[in-house]
Amino acid sequence: MADVKVRGLRKSFGSTEILHGLDLDIEDGQFVVLVGPSGCGKSTLLRMIAGLEGVTEGQILINDRLINNLPPAERDIAMVFQNYALYPHKTVAANMAFSLRMRKMDKTEIDERVSRAAEVLGLNEYLGRYPRALSGGQRQRVAMGRAIVRDPQVFLFDEPLSNLDAKLRIQMRAEIRELHQRLATTTVYVTHDQIEAMTMADKIVVMNAGNIEQIGAPLELYDRPANEFVAGFIGAPSMNFMDAEVVENGTGKVAKVEDSSFPLQSAEELHQGQHIRIGVRPEDTILSGDGVKGEIMVVEPTGSETHLVIRSNGRDYVSVVRERQTFSPGQQVAVSADADKIHLFDKSTGQRIN
């Protein structure tokens, strides 16, 4: 078991800085997901922990041991790649055993470890097959098995499910989470899919443009995003944002949006005439007569709920309706929300207003 610490970590390629002084603590046994858009630096950070990328500045520690200059083989980590990275000319058993044989481990011990990992992953009947005879999900299990047999201090996953179809991704998410609960090994998992992050993580690290925007438990990030970027990235469909002005209306302060107003539950920090941004999650919207008025452009029934794309003054908003109702394009509606479901952000900085 191990904890991982990152201190002031920077990575540059020539004059271009990719990571800008990151600090991160990963506790022993935690499942931590690095999430963010393509190019945000999450895979670079993972590869630096693995030893596949050098450190420009800062420290990486595992169990308080500085590993900056250690080769990957001496870091006691195991990495599962997006493309499986299996040897096509070796059987499943030989792929899983390869790293142990390179260590010149006793054959009996190798066989026991391979057998144990195959049992955990449901691979017993495939041990004699070659990767070409396996499905994508089975190949991913073999890649995971190859990592498990090493019994590492830390597991690293680099977008391991991105090559799988939607149904298999859901199944493999559950299997990886169950595997972590069984092994309790510290795990760092990279994905661009915020649904994967929300459903799998003990702790999520949201990255953007080489910086860490927020660290927290999944529901903490969902309920109290630190800024507009996190609010828009976490949650599907994405949060709706509207420019608003704080106005006194006789009974208190409201956020005025176009010809409509949204109630403000706690407005002590806000002042008359202040320009802010309000955020409302699609699932928290209310279709009512006193909200922002617009026209339904798209109706997307999913079975359990209906997604509506509503256009108002050239801007599109999304509303999720869970009650079974009939909607049609061209229908006029109004979008509002309860005061306790509204998120407030500073218009200039994008930071959350508490």
C-alpha angles and dihedrals in degrees: 000000000000148000122222125214129189118194125188091331117187131175126190133180103202108309093340115097112210101177119036110207104304125196119194138160120202113187126220110281096007124141103221122184123203107207135175144112123300112288096023093120101252096125091044089055091049092049090050090054088049093050094243092115126042125240117247093190138346136038140285116197132184112194087348090301113129108234101173094116100030117112115242093256091061098049096077093229131129123210130204113202132211093242095045092237094220124164104249094206094053128078122242090261092049092048091052093046098044099095091046092052089050087057088052091237119175112276093232091054091047092052091048093051094046091047092049093049091045090053092051093048099039093245101126095109092048100051093105096047129096122236092253089065093055133085121240092261092050091050089052089052090052090051089051090047091053088055095045096053090061090062091215129187091236134026118211120196120190108197091307096174102046093099094054129090119255097261093047092047090058091049093047092048089060092045094051091047091048090048091053092050089052098045098031090206119157106261133193113192127187123205140148089209110096091195089061089048094049095047099042110032133095085191130013125209110200112204131190130175094344096312134100109242099184141346123204150105115304097255092043090059091044095049100036111023111186094223145359094272094057091043091054096042100047113066133040122262091031123253118272115239126201133181109238143175124219110240134178110229102179096265096056142296124320135181107244114212114182105304094341136071136216121211118246114216097195116018106159093119093048126085135201112280095014113148113225140157120242124203127204123181113230091239090054096053122113122208101223138146096249098055135088106308121227148140126265107242102172133021117200114183112194098176102251092046143005125236117211125194106207123191121208123173092339096312125108124221129183124223125188114208118192098183114087104254136149118246132171136191112268094033115136116232139158126229123215139148142209115266093244091055096056122101119206126209134182107253095218101042102025090226122141119265107216 
